Amino acid sequence: MLSLAYLCSACNASEAESSGKEAGKKRAVPVVVATATEKTIPIQLSATGTVEAYSTVSVKSQVGGQLTGVYFQQGQNVKKGDLLFKIDSRPLQAALMQANAAKAKDLALVKQAQANVLKSIAQVNQAKANVVKDKAQATNADVQAQRYASLLNKGAISKEQAQQYQTSADAQQATVKADQGGVANAQAAVAAAQADVQNAEAAVASDEAAIDNAKVQLSYSSIYSPIAGRTGSLKLNQGNLVQANATDPLITISQIRPIYVNFFIPQRLLPDIKKYSANGKLEVDALPPKDAGHPVRGELTFVDSGVNTQTGTIQLKGTFANADERLFPGQFVNVVLKLSEEPNAITIPSQAIQSGQQGQFVYVVKPDKTAEMRPITVGDSVKNETVIKQGLKSGEQVVTDGQFNLVAGATVQVKPEVGSKRQEAR
């Protein structure tokens, strides 16, 4: 009797529990829903990056002297070719004047040497004329000496007379030889004068090189910006002495238009980078802190040649025009690298996705306002949306809030999302 009563009591409890579940299914559960949408979803990677200057130049002085002028403000944007500094140029101008004076002196020496060449050439010509004249006289003297020697043999003249003509002929031959020596001496004088011209011209060439160097040194007294960019902290003020090629620069200029953003990705993603970049430049968005809603658009311009073996990452750089200068060197930014796009993708809010023992699922609200537990296969997530590879169709409604109160087949009551226009109207 006792066991029968116990069994009856258990049966009644089971029936009560079953009826409670049925009541739970019939009682409407308030939920918020969203519609599965078909759209084009970007395939992208996210990382944290560091902004760095496109180029940085340390401006130093190439000459020493007193700093007589500073023509910019610290932190000011400057253009390429803008005057930055002036250094006392008076010693350099004096050196240039001295070089010009040395050139003028050596030019005068060139003219003098050229005149000596002309004089020596004239002497050569005179010596050659003397040779011609004296050769003619020597020839005549030889003829006279031979004639009188013949007369001597015939006994027509005395021996003394014949010897007198022979002596005169010998003297003329000696004169011709002396004239020929004079020609050689005059020609040697010409060569010496020409050498003097060459030496003087070499001195002029050296003076011109000294002038060019003095001009270059003088040009260094005015220092211009080699690039367009933003100036850093000024190291020396007007009136200080500047050393040539000192260790510390006078100013550092950073080019920030355009500008780089440096970031790293895991090496396993390198094949994707190669695959998608083969079709053209990849877009890169930089999201500055506290201004993430307005990304700065650039493009991927650098992929490092090797993987960092310590971190297993590879370095990438994006180049940004940075026309509004929202990016500054050293700044940390969030980086989004767009690889491609996936068209006709079914997307739902990420908060609709639940995880269970059988995998991921969502609650789908059927036309009869009951909930269906639907297993799904998910893809990439972009911001607050997730791509559904399998399990949903465009237009189906999924529960985004209130899932924890649901069971399969439960009746739902769709309520407006917090902050929606419908709720505000209420």
C-alpha positions in Angstrom: 0.0 0.0 0.0 2.8 2.4 0.9 4.7 1.6 -2.3 1.6 2.2 -4.5 1.0 5.5 -2.8 4.6 6.5 -3.5 4.3 5.6 -7.1 1.2 7.6 -7.5 2.8 10.6 -5.9 5.8 10.4 -8.3 3.5 10.2 -11.3 1.7 13.3 -10.2 5.0 15.2 -9.8 6.2 14.2 -13.3 2.9 15.3 -14.8 3.2 18.7 -13.0 6.7 19.3 -14.2 5.8 18.4 -17.8 2.8 20.7 -17.6 5.1 23.5 -16.3 7.4 23.2 -19.3 4.5 23.3 -21.6 3.3 26.4 -19.9 6.8 27.9 -20.3 6.7 27.2 -24.0 3.3 28.9 -24.3 4.3 31.9 -22.3 5.9 34.5 -24.7 9.5 35.4 -24.1 10.5 39.0 -24.9 13.4 39.1 -27.3 15.2 41.5 -29.6 15.8 40.3 -33.1 17.8 41.3 -36.2 17.4 40.3 -39.8 20.1 38.2 -41.6 21.3 40.5 -44.4 23.0 39.7 -47.7 25.8 42.2 -48.4 29.4 42.5 -49.6 31.8 42.1 -46.7 35.5 43.2 -46.7 38.1 40.6 -46.0 40.6 42.4 -43.7 43.3 42.1 -41.1 43.7 44.2 -37.9 46.8 45.1 -36.1 48.4 47.9 -34.0 50.8 50.2 -35.8 53.2 52.9 -35.1 53.4 56.1 -37.2 56.9 57.0 -38.4 58.1 59.9 -40.5 58.5 59.4 -44.3 62.0 60.7 -44.0 64.0 62.5 -41.3 66.9 64.9 -42.0 69.4 66.2 -39.4 70.5 69.6 -40.5 74.1 70.4 -39.7 76.4 73.3 -40.6 79.3 72.6 -43.0 81.2 75.7 -41.9 82.0 77.2 -38.5 81.1 80.7 -37.4 78.6 82.8 -35.5 74.9 82.1 -36.0 73.6 85.4 -37.3 70.0 84.5 -38.2 67.3 81.9 -37.5 64.3 82.1 -39.9 61.7 79.7 -38.6 59.9 78.8 -35.4 60.3 75.5 -33.6 57.6 73.0 -34.7 56.9 75.0 -37.8 56.2 73.4 -41.2 58.8 74.4 -43.8 59.0 73.9 -47.5 62.0 72.5 -49.4 64.4 75.3 -50.1 63.2 77.6 -47.3 66.0 79.6 -45.6 66.6 78.2 -42.1 69.9 79.7 -40.8 72.6 82.2 -41.7 76.2 82.0 -40.4 78.6 85.0 -40.4 79.9 85.0 -44.0 82.6 87.8 -43.8 85.6 85.4 -43.4 84.3 83.3 -46.3 83.8 86.4 -48.5 87.3 87.5 -47.7 88.6 84.1 -48.7 86.7 84.4 -52.0 88.2 87.9 -52.7 91.7 86.6 -52.0 91.2 83.7 -54.4 90.0 86.2 -57.1 93.1 88.4 -56.5 95.4 85.4 -56.8 93.7 84.5 -60.1 94.2 88.0 -61.4 97.9 88.0 -60.5 98.4 84.6 -62.3 96.5 85.8 -65.3 99.0 88.6 -65.6 101.9 86.1 -65.4 100.3 84.1 -68.2 100.2 87.2 -70.4 103.8 88.0 -69.6 104.9 84.4 -70.4 103.0 84.5 -73.7 104.8 87.8 -74.6 108.1 86.1 -73.8 107.2 83.2 -76.1 106.5 85.7 -78.9 109.8 87.5 -78.2 111.7 84.2 -78.3 110.1 83.2 -81.5 111.2 86.5 -83.1 114.7 85.8 -81.9 114.6 82.3 -83.5 113.5 83.9 -86.8 116.3 86.5 -86.6 118.8 83.8 -85.9 117.6 81.7 -88.9 117.9 84.8 -91.1 121.5 85.3 -89.9 122.2 81.7 -90.8 120.9 82.1 -94.3 122.8 85.4 -94.8 126.1 84.0 -93.4 125.8 80.8 -95.4 125.5 82.9 -98.6 128.6 84.8 -97.6 130.5 81.6 -96.7 129.6 80.1 -100.0 131.0 83.2 -101.8 134.1 83.2 -99.7 134.7 79.5 -100.6 134.4 80.3 -104.3 136.9 83.2 -103.9 139.3 81.0 -101.9 139.2 78.2 -104.6 139.8 80.7 -107.4 142.8 82.3 -105.8 144.1 78.9 -105.0 144.0 78.1 -108.7 145.8 81.4 -109.5 148.4 80.5 -106.9 149.1 77.2 -108.7 149.5 79.1 -112.0 151.9 81.6 -110.3 149.6 84.5 -111.0 149.3 85.7 -107.3 151.4 85.4 -104.2 150.9 82.8 -101.5 150.0 85.4 -99.0 147.1 86.6 -101.1 145.7 83.1 -101.5 146.0 82.4 -97.8 144.1 85.7 -97.1 141.1 84.5 -99.1 141.2 81.0 -97.5 141.2 82.5 -94.0 138.2 84.7 -94.9 136.3 81.6 -96.2 137.1 79.7 -93.0 135.9 82.7 -90.9 132.6 82.7 -92.7 132.1 79.0 -92.0 132.7 79.7 -88.4 130.2 82.4 -88.4 127.6 80.1 -90.0 128.2 77.6 -87.2 127.8 80.3 -84.6 124.6 81.4 -86.2 123.2 77.8 -86.1 124.1 77.7 -82.4 122.1 81.0 -81.9 119.1 79.4 -83.6 119.3 76.4 -81.2 119.6 78.8 -78.2 116.6 80.9 -79.4 114.5 77.7 -79.9 115.4 76.6 -76.3 114.3 80.1 -75.1 111.0 79.5 -76.9 110.5 76.2 -75.2 111.3 77.7 -71.8 108.8 80.6 -72.4 106.2 78.1 -73.4 106.8 76.1 -70.2 106.4 79.4 -68.3 103.0 79.9 -70.0 101.9 76.4 -69.0 103.0 76.9 -65.4 101.1 80.2 -65.3 98.0 78.7 -66.8 98.2 75.8 -64.2 98.3 78.4 -61.5 95.2 80.1 -63.0 93.4 76.7 -63.0 94.4 76.2 -59.4 93.1 79.7 -58.6 89.8 78.9 -60.3 89.4 75.8 -58.2 90.2 77.8 -55.1 87.5 80.4 -56.2 84.9 77.6 -56.7 85.8 76.1 -53.3 85.5 79.6 -51.7 82.1 80.1 -53.4 80.9 76.7 -52.1 82.1 77.5 -48.6 80.3 80.9 -48.8 77.1 79.1 -49.9 77.3 77.0 -46.8 76.8 80.2 -44.7 73.1 80.1 -45.7 71.4 76.8 -44.7 68.2 75.9 -46.5 65.7 73.1 -45.8 66.5 70.0 -47.9 63.0 68.6 -47.6 59.4 69.7 -46.8 58.4 68.8 -43.3 58.0 69.8 -39.7 60.9 71.2 -37.6 61.8 69.8 -34.2 63.4 71.4 -31.2 66.0 74.2 -32.0 69.4 73.3 -30.6 71.2 76.7 -30.9 69.9 80.2 -30.9 71.0 83.3 -32.8 74.4 84.6 -31.5 75.9 81.2 -30.6 79.0 79.8 -32.3 78.4 77.0 -34.7 81.0 74.2 -35.3 81.4 72.7 -38.7 79.8 69.2 -38.9 79.2 69.1 -35.2 77.8 65.9 -33.6 74.5 67.5 -32.7 72.3 68.9 -35.5 71.1 72.4 -35.5 67.5 71.1 -36.2 65.8 67.9 -37.2 63.1 68.0 -39.9 60.6 65.2 -40.3 58.6 64.7 -43.5 55.1 63.9 -42.5 53.3 64.4 -45.8 53.3 61.6 -46.8 53.9 59.5 -43.8 54.4 55.8 -42.9 52.5 53.5 -40.5 54.6 50.6 -39.5 52.8 47.4 -38.3 53.4 43.6 -38.0 51.3 40.6 -38.9 51.8 36.8 -38.1 53.8 35.0 -40.6 51.0 32.6 -41.3 49.1 35.4 -43.0 51.9 36.2 -45.5 50.5 33.9 -48.2 47.2 35.9 -48.0 49.2 39.2 -48.4 51.0 37.8 -51.5 47.8 36.4 -53.0 45.7 39.6 -52.7 48.5 42.1 -53.4 49.1 40.4 -56.8 45.9 42.1 -58.0 47.0 45.6 -57.1 47.7 47.9 -54.1 45.9 47.0 -50.9 44.1 49.6 -48.9 45.2 50.3 -45.3 43.1 52.3 -42.8 44.8 53.9 -39.8 42.5 54.7 -36.9 43.9 57.4 -34.5 43.1 57.2 -30.8 39.8 58.8 -29.9 39.0 59.3 -33.6 38.4 55.8 -34.7 35.2 56.8 -36.5 37.2 58.7 -39.1 39.9 56.4 -40.4 42.8 57.8 -42.5 43.1 55.9 -45.8 46.4 54.8 -47.3 47.9 51.9 -49.2 50.3 49.1 -48.5 53.7 49.9 -49.9 56.2 47.7 -48.1 56.5 44.1 -47.1 59.7 43.2 -45.4 62.0 40.7 -47.0 62.2 38.3 -44.0 60.3 37.1 -41.0 61.4 38.1 -37.5 62.4 34.7 -36.1 62.0 35.9 -32.5 58.3 37.0 -32.8 57.2 35.0 -35.9 55.9 38.2 -37.5 56.7 40.2 -40.6 56.9 43.9 -40.9 54.6 45.9 -43.2 54.3 49.6 -44.0 51.4 51.7 -45.3 51.9 55.0 -46.9 49.4 57.8 -46.2 49.1 61.2 -47.8 48.3 62.7 -44.4 47.1 66.0 -46.0 45.3 67.0 -42.8 48.3 65.9 -40.6 46.2 63.7 -38.3 49.0 61.2 -38.1 52.2 62.1 -36.1 55.5 60.3 -35.9 55.6 58.0 -32.8 51.8 57.8 -32.5 50.1 54.4 -31.9 47.2 53.7 -34.2 44.9 50.7 -35.0 45.5 49.4 -38.5 43.0 47.7 -40.8 44.4 46.1 -43.9 41.8 45.4 -46.5 42.7 42.2 -48.5 39.6 41.7 -50.7 35.7 41.6 -50.6 33.3 38.7 -50.2 30.1 39.4 -52.2 26.7 38.1 -51.3 27.6 37.1 -47.8 24.9 36.4 -45.2 25.7 38.5 -42.1 24.1 38.8 -38.6 25.1 40.7 -35.5 27.8 38.8 -33.7 25.9 38.8 -30.3 23.3 36.5 -31.9 25.7 33.6 -32.0 25.6 31.1 -29.1 27.9 28.1 -28.4 26.7 24.7 -27.2 27.9 21.1 -27.0 27.1 20.6 -30.6 28.9 23.8 -31.8 27.6 27.3 -32.6 24.0 28.1 -33.2 21.4 30.9 -33.3 17.7 31.1 -32.4 15.7 31.8 -35.5 12.2 33.4 -35.0 9.8 31.6 -37.3 6.7 33.2 -38.8 4.6 31.6 -36.1 6.6 33.6 -33.5 8.3 30.5 -32.1 12.1 30.0 -31.6 14.1 27.5 -33.6 17.6 26.5 -32.5 19.6 26.5 -35.7 23.2 25.2 -36.0 25.4 27.4 -38.1 28.9 27.6 -39.6 30.5 31.0 -39.1 33.1 32.9 -41.3 35.0 36.1 -40.8 33.8 38.9 -38.4 33.9 42.5 -39.4 33.3 45.0 -36.6 30.1 43.8 -34.9 28.9 41.5 -37.7 29.7 37.9 -38.5 29.5 36.1 -41.8 27.4 32.9 -41.7 28.7 30.3 -44.2 25.9 27.8 -43.6 22.6 27.6 -41.6 20.8 30.9 -42.5 19.2 32.6 -45.4 18.8 36.3 -46.1 15.7 37.8 -44.5 15.5 35.3 -41.6 15.2 36.8 -38.1 17.7 35.8 -35.4 17.5 36.6 -31.6 20.2 39.1 -30.5 19.0 39.6 -26.9 17.0 37.3 -24.6 18.5 34.0 -25.8 19.2 32.7 -22.3 15.4 32.6 -21.6 14.7 30.5 -24.7 14.3 26.9 -25.5 13.5 25.3 -28.8 9.9 25.8 -29.8 9.4 28.7 -27.2 7.0 31.4 -28.1 8.6 34.8 -28.5 7.5 38.4 -28.2 9.6 40.7 -30.4 10.4 43.9 -28.6 12.2 47.0 -30.1 16.0 47.3 -29.5 17.1 49.7 -26.8 17.6 53.2 -28.3 15.6 52.4 -31.5 13.2 54.9 -32.9 10.3 52.7 -32.2 11.1 52.6 -28.5 11.7 56.3 -28.4 8.2 56.8 -29.8 6.8 54.9 -26.9 
